[in-house]
Amino acid sequence: MSGAIALAAGGTGGHLFPAEAVARELLARGCAVHLVTDGRAEALAGKVPEVALHRICAGRFEGGPVRAAYGLAELAVGAVQARRLLRRLDPLAVIGFGGYPSVPTMLAAAQLGLPTVIHEQNAVVGRANRLLAPRMNRIGTGFPVTAGMRAADRARAVHTGNPVRPAILALAGAEYAPPAAGEPVELLVIGGSQGARVLSEVVPPALAALPEGLRMSLRVSQQARPEDLAGVVEQHRINNIAAEAAPFFADVPERLRRAHLVICRAGASTIAELAAMGRPAVMIPYPYAMDDHQSANARAFAEAGGGWVIPQAAFNPGILTDLLAAVLTNPETLRKAAGMAARFARRDAAARLAGLALSAASQQERAA
């Protein structure tokens, strides 16, 4: 089936990574792809120049009554803009990737009677998708179980998984080999787009307290905020730990491929990439995420056997040292966790989600 598909997404990586992957899949199937956003998604248009970019107004409803009123006004303007755009594009289907910037477009699509699909990346349904779900034809979910979803909405939900970046998929399936005695132990420490201060505070002293033989075998790649970078580098130097630290690693997929263990947050994209690559992880969920969705994400991955969760309130050098000493010296534990992480993956998530939208379009066409 060829024709136009509209994608609605905001400018954060958690929404844009899946949108980019699905856009590529739809383009490969011969569809024209249009991205409708609030103006923060130029990065996707730059990566996939075949995608046509359209900007509309979108507002949030948080921050007090004045901010909520302003957000409601922006939503109303955005919905009008989206209706005009969708009438002109006449897409086969419209796919929303969550976040407030997707709301005006998805509401307009439902009002126009267009086939609609939303994708919920996290293990807890977000507020925007919770608002939209009753009006949507189908719902794709990143996790096998999504909390906070109404029973009627769950009946229209399909576990598609979370699409991941092409650079990850290119390396996905690389065989995992736990560290052998006397060989380097590759440790990757990442904490979201700008790193996480708590990781910079806890990881270096935790590594310093490891038994000498294990400590000397470490090869650490640690992401750190610019203001924390010098301190992280100095602590690793003083403790004779071979480490590379930077605010941003351009080659995260390759570092993830090499990693024997990852220490990280638990955003939906992070979990999806760990699973696609089949790498075990120690997860410290960001405790202030909306609806505490990172804790739910981490629990789902850990309960599937892919890793371990330490709540930030309990995250300290002693706890981390004990866990690392136990798992890094047990190859079978690491091997098993890596295997379970890989089983958690949906490497064809982009194809599943694209297929879900085209299926909704086909069903509506047959019913017409």
N, C-alpha and C positions, 0 to 999 in steps of 0.2 A: 504494500500500500504506500503510495507516494502522495505528497502534499505537504502542507505547512503544519508544524507543531510549535506551540508557544510554550516556553519555559518561564516560570516566575520564581525569582530567587533574589535574596539580598546579597550584600557584599562581603559577608564573612566566609572564611574558608570552609567551615562546616557545611554551608549550603552550596557554595560554588564548586567544590570538588565533585560532589555527585552530579550537579548540573552539567559540568564540563564533560564528565564521562558519558552521561546520557546523550548530550549534544553530539558527541563524536559517534556514538552508536547510531543515532537517528540519521546523521549525515551519511553514514556508510550504507544505510538502508534506502537512500535516495530521497529523504525528506528535507525540506527547507526548514531551518530552525531559527526561531526568533526568541531572544531573551528579553523579558520585560522586568525591569528592575528600578530601584530608586536612585540609580546613578553611581553606585559604589562598585559596580561589577565590570569596570573596563578591563580588568585583568583577564577575565574569561574571554572577552571579545578579542583581546590581543593574542591569546593562546590559540583561539579557534576563529580565525578571521572570517570563516564562512558563515558564522552566526551573526544575524542582524540584531543590533542592540536598540532597545526602545526604553526611554525613561519616563516614569510616571511618579506622581507624588505618593508618599506612604508615610504614615506616622505611627508612633508608639503611644500606648495609653498609660504609661507609668510616669511617676515623678510629681504627683499631686494633681489637684483638679484643673489647674490652669494648663499644665502640660497635657493632661488627658483630653481636655476640650480642644486644644490645638491639634492633637493627634487625630481626634475624630473628624475635625474639619479637613485635615490632609487626606484621611481615608476617603471621605466623600468626594473630594476633588479627584483623587487617584482612581476611584471606581468609575467616574464619568470618563476620565481619560482612557481607562482600560476598555470600557465598553466601545468607545469610538474606534480604538485600535483593533480590537478583536473583530468588530464588524467588518473592518477593512481587510484584515488578514484572512478571515474565515478559516481558522485552523481546523485540522482534523480532530485535535485534542489539545488540552492545556494541562501541563504538569506543574505543580507547585512544590517547592522544596523547603517550605517552612520559613519561619521568621516573619516579622510584620510586613516587610516589603512585598511578600507574596499575597497578602490578604486582598488588596483591591482587585488585582487581576483575577484571582480565583473566585471571588464573589461575583465579579462581572461575568466570568465564564459560566458560572452556574445560572445566573439570571438570564443569560442568552441561550441557555439550553445546550451548551457545548459539552462534549464528553470531557470529564475532569478526573484527574488523578493527583493525589498529594502523596508526598514521600516523607515519612517520619524517620529521621536518622537515629534518634536516641531510644533508649529502653523505657523512657517515660514520654508520653505524648506532650509536645510543646503547646503553649497557650494558643498560638496562631492556628496550628493544626487542629487543636481541640475545638476552636471556633468554627473552622471550615468543615471538619469531617462530616457532620450530618448532611451537608449539601453536596458532597462529592460522590461520584460514581464508584471509584475504587480508591483504596489506600494501600500504598506500598510501605512495608516496615523494614527497618534496618536490622532489628533484632527479632529472634523467634517469638518472644513475648514482649508486648508493649503495655506498660501499666498506664492507667488513667484513661483508657479507651472505653467508650460506651459499648454495651453488648451489641446494639444495632450496627455500630460502626465496625466492630470486630468482625462481624459477618461479611463485611465487604473488604476486609484486609487480606493482603497476601504478603508473605515473608519473601521479599525480593533480595534482602541484604543491602549493604551500603556500597555503592560504586566507589572505586578507588582510582587514583591517578594512573595514567598510562605508564609512567615511570615505575610505579610499584608493580603493575601487572606484568611488565616486561621481565621482572626478576622473580615474580611469584612462582612458588614451587621449587625454588632452589633448595637442595637438600640440606637439612639441618644436621650438623655434626657437633656434639657436645665437646667441650675442651678436653683434650687428652692430657695426661700427666706430663708436666714439663713444657707444655705449649702455652702460648699467650691466651688469655681470657679476654674476649672482646665485650666491653660493656658500653652500651649506648644510653645516654641520659638526655631526654628531651622533655620539654615542658610547655608545649603550645607554641604559638607563633613568636613569642618573645621570651620564652623560657619561664621558669617559675622560681621565685626567690627562695621558697622553702627547700627546693632541691639543691640550690647553691649553698644553703646553710647546713643541710643535713648530710648530703652525699660525701663531701670531702672528709669530714671527721669519721664518718662511718667506714669509709674505705681505709683510712689510716689505722683503724683499730682491728683490721683483719689480721689473721696469722701472717707472718712475714712471707712465707712461701707463696701464699695466695696473692698477697698484696704485690709482690714483685712480678707476678705473672700478668697483672692487669694491663690492658690497653683501653684507656677510657676516652670516649668522645662525649663531651658534656656541653650542652647548650646552656648559656647563662646570659642574663640581661647585661647590657653594657656597663651598668653601674656596679654589677657584681663580678664582672669578668676578672679583674685584676686579683681580687681576693681568692677566687676559685683557682686561678692559675698558680698563685703563690702557695696555697695550701697543698696542692698536688705536688709542687716542686719540693717543698720542705719534706713531704712524706715519701719522696722518691717514687712517685707513681707516674708511669708514662701516660700522659694525658694531653689531649687537644681540646681546647675550650674556645667557643665562639658564640656570638649572639644568634648566628644563623648558619646552618650547614646546607649548602646547595645540593649536596649529594646524599641526602638522608636515605633514599632508597638503597644505595650501595652500602652505606653504614648499617642499615637495618639488615641487609643480606648477610653481612659479616658478623652481626651481633650474636653472642651466645645468650645474652640476657639484656632486656631493656628496662629502664626505670623511667616512668612517664606518668603523665596525666591520663585521663580516660575519656577524652572526647570521642564522639562516634567515629570520626575519620581515623583517629589514632588506633582505635580498636579494630576497625576494618582493615587497616594496613598491617597491623600485627598478625591478624588472622590470614590475610592473603599471603603474607610472607611465611607464615608458620613459625613465629618467634615468640618465646615465652616472655612474660613481663611481670614486673612488680609495679603495681598501679597505685598512685596516690591521687584520688579524685579531687578536683577543685571543689571545695565545699560550698562555694557561693554561686555555683552555676544555677540557672533557673530550674526550679523544681528538683534541685539536687540530682539532675539527670546523670552526671558523671558517676556518682556512686552506683546508680542502677546499671549503667553500662559496665562498670568494673565488676560488679557482682555477677552479672550474666557471663562475662568472659571467664572469671575465676571459677564459677560453679561448673562451667563446661570443661574445666581442667587446664585452661590456657595460661594461668598465672596466679598471682597472689595480690591481695588488696590490703593496704595499710591506710586507714583513715588519716587525714592530715592532723587531726587532734592527737593522734597516737604516734605520729611519725617523728622519730628522734634517732640520733646516731646509734644508740644501743640496739633498738629494735631492728634497724636496717642491717647492722653488722651481723647480728645473730642469723637473720634470714639469709643474707648473702653467703655467710660461712657454711650454712647448711646446704643450700642448693647448688652453689658453684663447685662444691667438692663432691657432688653426687650426679655423675653423668646420666644415670638412668632417670632421675627425677627431671632433669632438663629435657632429655629426649622425649619423655612422655608428655611433658607440658607443651613442647613444640608440636608434637603430633596432634594433641587435642586443640591447640590453637588453630592449626591448619584445618581441622574438621569443622571448626566454627565458621570458616570462610564461605562466602558466596562470591566466587571470583567472576561469575557471570551476572552480577547484580545489575550492571548497566543494561545488558540485553534483556534481563527479566523486566526491568522497569519500563524500558522502551516498548517491549512486547505488551505489557499491561495497558499502556496508553493506546497503542494501536488496536488492541483487542476491544477496548472500550469504544473506540471510534467505529470499529467494524460492527459491533453489536448495535450501536445506535443507527448505523446506516441500514442494517437489515430490518430494524424495527420501524424505520421511516416509511 
